[in-house]
Amino acid sequence: MTSYDYDLFVIGGGSGGVRAGRVAAGLGKKVGIAEEYRFGGTCVIRGCVPKKLFVYASQFPEHFEDAAGYGYTVGESRFSWPDLIAAKDKEIARLEGLYRKGLDSNGAEMFDTRAEIVGPHRVLLKASGKEVTAEKIVIAVGGTPNPHVEIPGSEHCISSNEAFHLEELPKAIVIAGGGYIAVEFANIFNGLGVETTLIYRGPEILRGFDNDMRVNLREAMEKKGIRVLLNDVIASVSKTGEGLSVKTDRGHELAASQVMLALGRTPNTGSLGLETVGVETDKSGAIVVDDYSRTNVDHIWALGDVTDRVQLTPVAIHEAMCFIETEYKNNPTKPDHDLIATAVFSQPEIGTVGLSEEVAAERFEELEVYLAKFRPMKATLSGREERTVMKIIVNAADRKVLGVHILGHEAGEMAQLVGIALKAGATKDDFDRTMAVHPTASEELVTMYQPTYRVKSGARV
Ligand code: NDP
């Protein structure tokens, strides 16, 4: 029998890679794991986690204003961007330490280096030039912001990576894109007092989300002072004496201190040695895998964003656990990508699980749609003009709940819980016989007894 240096070598120390490496090591496998930047990956180091910390920071000005309605006089407040960055960096360093500790305490060997595949079962550790062998290789190298070099002046733009380390808070920012990252950062910067413009090529932000969520969020963002330019794209970015000048296809000219491109991410598969062993990639560079995350090369697997299935941290972790079950516990398990609850940490947040009305209408003959739009209780005394929107999409034929969409405070938290109900196959009758928790916003989800309207053969009736 051939003997290898490692039972498993993982390339990439992000959510998926660390989970696969740590659990395999805990099962007694000899594991090596290489990471070229920082253990924790995009989510922990320059994604979900620092983003959420920024979201919290950006909400304080509204909290201070709202306090007046509750009898407080809040003194003059001052904000220090460098203090926020320093506090965030400290927390991220702590989390990175925990990721390392988890690997270490389970016996995985960490390499702070880029690693590349140089032959069947062979991995080159770039920093030392050493080659190691492994029975199985897992590629979990994630993705990177697409720099869109075809945009004239793209070299003056930042991506979300740099947004976490700006030396000073910009006075004005232009953000391109209409997806999660663009929308979340537009809200963060606006909340922090930055003059913010969002430019998106489509007719409405957040393509793929339920239309009521998209429209109501965009309107709420505009009310908060974000300028949203739809059906438009950046034509060029150039340097001026004071900062940057952005020209758009539709003739807008905008001055900004920073321009951020959030126009999608590309898989990190360049120069990884995939062609050396014949690992297949698709036209976007993503690694092609089967239902068990296996590549076309029998000893190589790929997990997480690099496979461009669903680019979400919990999905990468789930795929890693399925790999462990299948390969090390003799329990073949396919990742389940159905009914993934997700949140956009905009302000207000979107929390969603299941089908949008638009997609459900294409797939089912008749829908019942329950829609509630109301002023959240906290806004009564604060006087803040805002609305919470909740929507339930039900298949009329069997009353099964197909989708739940929430726009409002803590919508992400609600999506997590209602996701359990949908995963369990709940019907609208199950929602109806659930007692409300009063007074909450989420009680609305179990007290909408009559459909607001129906959709038959794709049309509202
Ligand atoms: P998305 O794919 O969500 O959004 C990319 C945006 O860029 C879309 O609005 C897209 O438009 C637009 N776009 C792409 N190419 C062009 C182009 N050539 N010209 C103009 N516009 C363009 O990617 P993000 O980068 O925002 O996020 C990456 C992934 O990270 C997401 O898919 C998400 O899964 C994950 N993520 C999750 C978060 C969360 O869970 N809260 C937070 C942040 C990221 P169009 O829609 O028209 O194609």
Residues whose N, C-alpha, C, O or C-beta is under 5 A from the ligand:
A	BS01	NDP	G177 G178 G179 Y180 I181 A182 R201 G202 R207 V233 A262 L263 G264 R265 Q311 L312 A343 V344 F345
